[in-house]
């Protein structure tokens, strides 16, 4: 079995047969079955682990559930990953039971958790809006940053939610979090500038140096998009409101707002002059 890359139909069938045979032996009390299942779960190939987890989940057996719980705490990454997919397929229609497992195992099975979170945003967006907010309180800055994972899909649908979430972390001390915020701000502003720029202006009025830098980096990216080679992809609303916002900020009474506005004005003026 290849260690990386997608599997052929024949390979998937082989895995299915081996996994089901192992499970049948386990249920029958044959210890060799568990050994074989563990070997399958330990595979380096992501697609193998995912398939094994799915087959385990579709087996209605208490003993397989116990093995999956044991796998979840294994010292071996691949085995933990297989277990995470087991619980994903087991609770596919019960995200409230799945999410605590994802939250608990994020640090130790990160790639698989991120993959499953993406899927949950597609299938259970309202549930995810409530649940991902809990990650903003994590002691782990990478996990706090990941609380924004999937926000791009909400850029045009629910910008207010995204801005509320950003507001909770806009003062975060972590560079990782601040970089994620600038990325999300630029994504949302491109689709819904009218919902973003007023928030940024209010934040700037009382911003510390770190917050000013985060907003500056975001607005600089947005300003450079106005005359970018891909400018035809920008909506008229985005172009109009971005220019209008820059002119407004440049003449604002607040020094933080005016300073950023002046720097942005020089960017768009220079590009227009040399276009």
Secondary structure, DSSP 8 states (H G I E B T S, - for coil): --SSS---HHHHHHHHHHHHHHHHHHHTT-HHHHHHHHHHHT-S-HHHHHHHHHHHHTS--HHHHHHHHHHHT-SSHHHHHHHHHHHHHHTTT-HHHHHHHHHHHTTTSHHHHHHHHHHHHHH-HHHHHHHGGGGGG-S-HHHHHHTTTTGGGGTTT-HHHHHHHHHHHTT---HHHHHHHHHHHHHHHHH-HHHHHHHHHHHHHT--HHHHHHHHHHHHHHHHHTTSTTGGGS-HHHHHHHHHHHHHHHT-SSHHHHHHHHHHHHHHHHHHHT-
